[in-house]
Structures are given as structure tokens and as C-alpha cells.
Amino acid sequence: MTPARAFSVALVGVEGTIVEVEAAIGGGLPRMVIVGLADAALAEARERCRAAVHAHGLGWPAQLVTVNLSPATLPKAGSHFDLAIVAAVAAADAKFDRAVLERMVLFGELGLDGRVRPVRGLLPALLAALSAGFATAVVPAAQLAEAKLVDGLTLWGVNDLLDLVAVLVGEPPKPPPATEPSAAAEPAGVKDLSDVVGQLAAKWAVEVAAAGRHHLYLHGPPGVGKTLLAERLPGILPDLDKAESLEVSAIHSLAGLPLDGGLIRRPPYADPHHTASLASIVGGGARIAQPGSISRAHRGVLFLDEAPEFSPRVLEALRVPLESGRVVLGRALAQATYPASFQLVLASNPCPCGNAGTPGTQCVCAPMAVRRYGERVSGPILDRIDIRHHLRPMSRSYLKAALGGGEPSAVVAARVAEARDRQRHRLAPYGWSTNGEVPGPALRRRLPLPHGSDLLDEAVARGRLSARGVDKVIRISWTLADLAGVDRPERDHLHTALAMRHGLDLTEVGSGRA
């Protein structure tokens, strides 16, 4: 019989490549062979497909079935090729007109009873199919809502193999009745900045970090509010735009996270435990690397609580992504590139017992232990952090005065949104949207330098700033100016930015809110 073909998509990173699934029948004893660099899950499709077809009494060829996945040199992984394999075999067996498959892509994993199960990476796979010119896609019915996020494709959701047969013979199943979209419910226990008692300077540092997408390091004894502040940072960030939503949603789809509520509109938040492995943070896998926490936090916040407790290899692996906004994971058969433009927030205690340098408490750690604990976050990582802030315990009188609550997140978010609008308007001609994204050369050449640049000269002369640190301070000064509603940073803004960079007490140098 003449070989037939169907189409699916192989994903390496978030990039998809169209895969031609060819099926030929005959030429040997009854069995099924899959060639074309298939991984274990794909190789096991032999049993899944044959059992699913028999479960519905559709009949499987009693001859040699050869399935070729082309291009043969591209590694393929996952169970989402099952529907394409069954369709190609059925077309080769003349069960239906094979011309139906020419502009159609198929995705879905088969159960032994013929049910079609959800698969990972459906959204980026459909985007790849659309860009390759395909017009129709067959997807698991359970993921039809996710598939509808991609405009321009005719979609068929199938619950089982009989639904697939109906689509292929031109009698597709009736779509489910349209339902009115329900209003999104407010998440329970929304974390608000007003929950944090006192710590006005720390809240200001968080607001500046949110406004300019600056990395933040919170340092202080236990119980002063470091984790509380970090958890509330996403709540004052603006919504993602359409392009950012597609990026973030594609990564979450690839990671197997549900998208039942549509595109992800809010900046994501990831807070891995300090025992997390290098592969879980950066991404990893034997054949084709999967996204890690830094990619799941793309366009959002990555919070590393108890930062010195993380493995030094994990912390040092953040160096390149912090600069480039992406992570490249090389494997023997393929190189996967994932976006990783995240806002890093670190939190740490001053020592293992947490009391070093805190008035009124006694540190039980040896001086060498305190030093080693601080050195676990290396200089190169600290140099990539824009804002450093040391939190202190509140006095009893200050605590009583602060118990009335502070500004809610909605008020702070409005100021952040206004500052972001100023940045977007200023940076739009250059292709950036926030101060934290502007490269150093462009920062110095395309934008006017802040007033009072002699402060930078003095800091460099004293060895307090590296070349990267100068750029960080200028970026912070621009964010302070945006929050203040002025067109160019003043000397006070630069002075405050230097204090934020070095973790000085903002109550002593002024807030820079002028």
C-alpha cells in the first residue's frame, strides 16, 4: 500500500517544528515499528495505539506497520503524537480519504480504552502549526479552551477515538453548547501590602523595584517581614500585555500547568524551596530540557527565600539569565532555549541563628560562621541585584503606631502603573518598556544622564561601584524620577538610588519621592 502521512509538532524549548508522521503497511510479520529519534513515551505509542483501536473494534492492520517521524534527525518527545500515528495508519489502510490530513495537525494521547487525554505544550505547538500555514487542528476536548487561545485555526475537540474517526470521515461531532463565561472569582486570601505592619522604607524599596522591574535583596533578622513583602510584590505589578500573556501561557502549557481560565494575564510568581535542584530551577531533562522555575517566572517574580541556603551551583547558574533574559540548555541531541526574563527577589537572614547585628539580641554563631553564611551569596550575584535593603525590627512604640495599617496594594499599584506608563512612552522608540530592561550603553548614550553625576564619579573612585553598578544606579534614579513624575532624574534621585544600591537606611538619606 502507498504510505500515508499526518502531521503533528515536535517542541524543543518553546520552538515548534512540524513533524510529518508517515505510515506504511506491509513487508513483514505483524508488528509496529517507530523510527525517527522517538523518546520512551513516544516509542510506547505502539501499544497504546493498537490497544485503543482494538478497544473500539476498528481493526488494526495484520501486517508490518512502519511509522517514520520526519525530519528523522530531530529528537521527538512526548505522547501527543498518538492521534497523528493512528490517523496516518488508518489513511494508509484506506479507511478514509487521506487528502483530509493535508492541512491538519493532530495532538492527543490515547488511553488503552480509546479516550483522548490532555498533553503538554499544546499552546506553543498550535502557534507553530499556525505559523507553518496549517488551517485545522484536532485536540483533546479537555483542552479545547486552551486551543481557542490561538486565533486562525479551525479546531475540533475529540473525547475518544470515535470522535477522531468522525472528524476524518467528514462527520465531526457536534461542538459542546456555548456557555456564558463566568466572571473570574476573586482569589481567596489575596495578599495585600497593608497586611505588612510598619517597614515603610522596605515598602518603598518594593514599590521602586516594581515600578522599574529592578532586582531586590531583602536582608534582616527573622520575623521582620521579608517574605511578606516579597509575596506581595506581584500584587502591585501591572497586567501583562497580549504578547507577554502568550509567552507566559506557552511556557506554562509546556510545563503541564492548566490554562482553563484563558491566557495568563497576571505576572507569574515562583518561590522554589531552598532544597530545589539545579535542574528544577534552571530547567533540565535527559533528551530535551524542560522549563525550570526561572522560565515559569518569566515576566514575573522569582523569589528565593533563605537565599544562602540554596546550593551555590543554583545561585551561580542565575548569572547569565539575569543578564540575557533567557536560558540556553544544551543536550546531546538538541539545544533548548527558554525565555527567563524574571524579576529576582532574594531574602536572607544575617547569620544561621538570625540575630547577628540586631540590637537587643544575642548571636550564638561564631564570627567565621557569620562570615561564611554571608559569602554564600557571591559577589557576582550581588552585583546583579539593583536594590538592597536591610530590614530592622520595629520598636514597641513604632509598632503601636503602625498597627492601624498602611497603604493597600491597589493604591501602590496605581503609582507603579503610572510610572510604567512614563517609561513605556519614553522607551517605546527603542523597543523597551521598563528601566530595568535598558542595556547599559543605551542608558548612557540615548538617555540624558541624571543631574549630579559627580556622585557616581566619587562612588567609582572609592571602589563602591562597579561599571555594572553605575548602570544599576542610573536605572534606579530614572525609576525614582518616574515615580516622582519628572522628566529627568535630579541629584536627590541619584543620591537615593546610591543609597538603595548599597542598602543604606532610606530614612537617613531621604526617600527620593520629591
N, C-alpha and C positions, 0 to 999 in steps of 0.2 A: 504494500500500500504506500501511497505517496505520503511523506511526512507532513504533519500539520504543525501550526505554531500558534501560541498565545503569548501574551505579554504581561510582565509584572515589572517591579522596580527593585534594584539592589541598592541599599543605603550604605555609604561609607562616610561616617560623620553625619552631617545634615545634608550632604550632597547625594542626589539620587541618579542612578544610571538605568536606562531602560534595558531590561533583560528579555531576550527572545527565548521562550520556552518551546523547544522543538520536541515533537514526539513521533517516533517511527515504530511500526508494528511489524513483527516477523523477523525471520532469520535465525531462530534459535529456540531452545527449550523455554517453556513458560516461566517467565520471571521478569522483574523490572530492574533496570539499571539507570542510575542518575549520574551523569558526568558534567563537569564544569565547575570544579572547586566549590562543592557544596559542603557546608559545615554539618555537624552531627544532627542538629534539629532538622535540617533540610534533607539530609540523607534518609532520615527515618520517615520521610513522606511516603516512601514505598509502601509501608504497612498501613499508614493512616489512610491514604487514598484508596488502596484496594479494599480495605475493610469498609470504608464509608460507602463506596459504590455498591458493594455486595449487600450492605445493610438496607439499601433502598431497592434492591432487586434489579439494578440497572445493567448488570453484566460487565465483566472485565475481560479484555481480550485473553484468550487461552494461548498466547504466543509470547515471544520475547518483546517486551516494551522497553525501548530505549528513549530516555529523556535527556536532552542536551540543553544546558543553560549557557547561552551566548550573550556577551563575549566570554569565552572559556577562561581567559586569564584573569578575570575579575572575581575576587572571592565573594561568595554569596552566603548570607547567614539568615536564619530565621525560618519560621513556619508559615509565613504569609504567602509562599509560592504554591501552597496546596491547591487552591482553586484554579490557578493557571495550568498546573500539571494535569488535573482532571479534565479541564476543558480541551487542552491540546490532545490528550489521549482519545477523548471522545470524538474530536474532529477527525483525527487520523483513522478512527474506526467508522467514519462516515455516519455518525449519529445525527449530525445536523450540518447545515451549510457553513463551511469553515470561513467564508467571507465575513461572517458576523464578528469574528475576532480581530479583524484587521486594525480597527481604531479603538480597541477596547483594552483596558488594563484590569487585571483581576487581583484582589487581595483577600486573604482569609485563610485561617487554619481550620482543618477538618477534624472533627471528633470521629471516633470509630462508629458512632451511630449516624453519621452524616450531618450533624449540626455544624454550623459555621461559627467559629469563635473569634473574638477580637484579637487584633495583632498590634504589635508595637510599631511606631513610626508611620502611621497611616497619613498624617497630615503632610510631612515632608515628602513622602512618596507620591501623594497626589499632586503636590506642587511641581514635582519633577515630571510627572506624566503630562500635566497641562503645558508646561514649557516645551515638551517634546512634541506637542501637536495632537495628543490623543483627545478624543471627544467624549468617551464613555468610560465609566468605571463601575466595577462590581465590588461592593464592600460588605463586610458583616453588618447585618441590620442593627446590631447593638451599637455600631459606630457611625450610623448614618448622620447623626447630629454633628459629629466631628468632621465628617466628609463634606458636609454642607458649608463648612467654613471656607472652602475653596470655590470661588466663582468660576463659571465657564465650563463645567463638566456636567454631562447627564449622568445621574447617579442611580444605581439600583442596589438596594439593600436586600440581602438574602439571609434567611434564617437557617436554611439547610440546603442540601444538595438538590432537592426537588425544585426549590426556588431558582437555583442556578440553571437547571435544565430548562425551566420555563423561560428564563431570560434568553438563553441561547437559541431556543426554537421559535422565538418571536412572540411568546405569550407570557410576558413578565407578570409577576404577582402584583396585585393591587397595592399601591403605597398605603401606609398607615394613615388613618384620618388625621387631618391637620388639627393641632391643638393650639390654643392661645398661649403664648409664652407667659409664664408666671413671673411676677415681679420677684427680683432677687431678694431673698431674705437677708436681713442684717445678721452677720455672724455673731454668735453668742460670745459674750465676754470680750468685746472689742477693746484693744489695749490703747489707752489714751495717755497723752503726756501729762494730763492733770493728775494721773494716778501717782506720779513721782513727787514726793514731798521735798520741797526745797531744791537745792542744787541748781540755782538759776544760771550760774556760769556754765555748768555742764549742759544744761538745756540749750543755751545759746550756742555752744560748740556743736551740738547735734543739729540745730537749725542751720548753721552755716554749712555744715557738711552736707545736709540735704539740699540746700539751695544750689551749691556748686558741684555736687557729686564728688566730694572730697573723701578720701580715706580717713578713718578716725581710729585713734588709740585711746581707750579709756583705762586709766590706771588708778588704783586706790585700794584701800583695805576692804575686807568683806562687808557686805551689807550696806554700802553707800549708794547703790542704785545703778551700777554699771550695766548689769543685764537688763534691768527695767528700761533704761534709756535706749539701749540697742534694739530691744524688741519693739519699741515704739517708733523707731526711725522710719520703717516702711509706711506707717500711717500718715506721715506728713509729706511723702513724695507724691508728685503728680501722676496721673494715669499715663499708661503707655499709649503712644500713637499707634495707628493701624500697622505700620511696618514693624514696629517693635513688638506689637502683640503677636504678629505672625511668627517672628523669630523665636520669641519665648515659647509660644504654644507649640511650635515644631519641635523644640528641644524636649518639652515635657511629654509630647506624644512619643518621641523616640525613647524616652526613659520609661515609658509604660504608665505614665500618670494620666488619669482620666481627664477629658475635656468636655464633659457633658454640659457644662454651663456655657459653652462657646469659647471664643478667644479669651485668653488671659489678659485682662485689662489693667490689673494692678501689678506693681513691681514685685517680683518673687522674693522670698526670704528663705535662706538656708542657714541652719545652725547645727552643723555636724558635731558629734561628741568628740572630745579630745582623743579618744582611742581610735578614731577612724583611720583607716589605712590610706596610703598614698594613692592607690588606685581609686578608692571611693571618693576622694577629694578632687583629684585631677582628672580622673577618668581612666579606664583600663579595660582589658579583655584579652583573651588569648589570641584570637584571629583578627577581629575588628573591634577596636576600642569603643566602649560605650561612654556616654557623658557622665561626668562626676559632679560633685556639689558646686564647683566653680562655674560650670556651664548651666546647671539648673538655677543658679543665682544670676544668670546673665540679665542685664538691665535692672537688677535689683540689688539686694543686700546679702553679703556673705558674712555671717557673724561667727567668729571663733572665740568662744568664751574660754577662759582659763588658757590663754594662748601659750604660755610657757610649758603647759602640759602636753601640747601637741608634739609629735615627733619632729625633730629638726629637719628631716628629709621632707616632711609635708610642708612646713613653713617655707623652706628654701625653694620648693617647687613653685611657689606663688610668684617668684621674682619676674619671670618672663610674662606670664599672663597679666600681671599688674601693669606692665608697660605696653604690651601689644594689644590687649583686649581679646586675645584668642589663645587657644592651646592646641598644639600640634602633637598628636600621639602616633608615633611610628611603630609599626609591627612588620613582621617578616613579609606579609603578603599585601599590606595596604597601609596607607598613611591617612589617618582621620584627623580632620580639623574641625574643632568646635568653637563657637563664639564663647568668650568668657570675659565680657566687659561688665564686671561687678564692682560694687562699692564695698570695700573691705572695712569691717569694724573688728578691732581686736579689744579684748578686755583681759586684764591681768591683776593679780594681787602683787604687792611689793616683795613678798617672800613666801616660802612654803607655809608658814604659820599665818601670814597675812597681816602682821602687826608692825613690821619694820617701818620706822619713821612716823608712826601715828602717836600723837600726844595722848598720854593717859593710859597707854597700853604697854605691855612688856613683850618684846620679841624674844622667842626662845631659840631662834635659829642662829647658828654660828655665822660669823661675818663672811666666811668663804661660801657658805650655803646661800646667803642672800645674794652675793655677787654672781654665783653660778646661775641662780634662778633668773636673775635679770638678764644674763647673757644668753639665755635660751632663745630669746627673740633677737636675732642677729642685727648688726648694724645695717647691712644692705636692705633688710626688710623694713627697719625703722625709717630709713632714708626715703622709702617709697610711701610712707604714711604722711599725709598732708597735715593733719591736726592731731596734736597730742594734748590730752587733758588729764590732770590729776584731780581726783575727787577726794574730798576730805569729809570726815564725819561731822555731822551738824551738832552745834551746841544745844543745850536744853532750851534756852530762851529762843533761839532761832527756830528750833523745831516747833515750839508752840505757835510762833508767829506764822509758820508755813503750813500749818495743818488746815488752813482754810482752802487749800488747793491752789493750783496755778492755772496758766492758760491751757485751754483744751487744744487738742491736736488740730481741730478744724481752723482755729484762729492762726496757729503757726503755719499750717498748710497753705493758707491763703497768702501769707507773706512769701513763702517759698515759691508758690506758683507765680506770683508777681515778679520775683527775682529771676525765675526761669524764663519768663516771657521777655525780660530785658536781654538776657543772654542770647536767647534764640534770635531776637531781632538783630543784635549786634553781630552774631557769628554766622548767621544764615548765608552770607555771601561766600564763606569759606568752607561750608559743609559741616559745621559743628553745631551743637545745641547747648552745651554746658561748658563752664570754665574748666572743669576737670578734664575735659577731652582735648583741650587745645595743646598741641605739641609746643615744646619749648622754643624752637626757632620762630614759629609763627607768633607765639606770645610776645616775643621781643621785637619782631620786625613789622608785624601787621597791626598791632595794637599799640596805643600810646603807653609809655611807661608810667607807673604811678608817680605822683609828686613825692619828693623826699627820698629819691633813690640813693642818697648818700647813706641812709640807714643800711641798705643792702651792702654797699661797699665796706662799711665798717664791720658788719657781721662776717663777710667773707674774709676780711683782713685778720680778724680774730680767730678764724678757723671754726666759726659756729655754723656756717652754711656751706654745703657742697654746691656744685653747679646745678644739680637736680633740685637742691633745697631752695635756691634762688627762684627757680621756676615755680616751685610749690608756693612760696610766699607771695609771688606776684598773682598767681591764680586765686589764692585766698583773698588778697586785697581787692581783686575785681569782684569777688562774690560779696564781700562786705559793702562795696560801693553799690552793687545791685540791690542789696537789701536796704541800703540807705536811700536808694532812688536817685543817685547822682551818676553823671556820665563818665567820670574818671576817678580812680582811687586817689584820695587825699593822703597826706602824711599820717594822719591818725589811723587811717585804714591800714596802711603799711606797717605802722607800729603795732597795731593789734594783731595783724597777720603774723608778724615775727613772734609775738608772744604765744599765739596759738601753735605755731610751728614748734616752739621749744617747750610747750607745756607750762608756761608761766601762769600765775594767778591773774585771771582777767579782771578781777575786781580791783587790782592794783594798777593796771595799765589802761583801763577803760574798755568798754565793750565794743567800740567801733560802730555803734548804731547811728552815729551822727547823721 
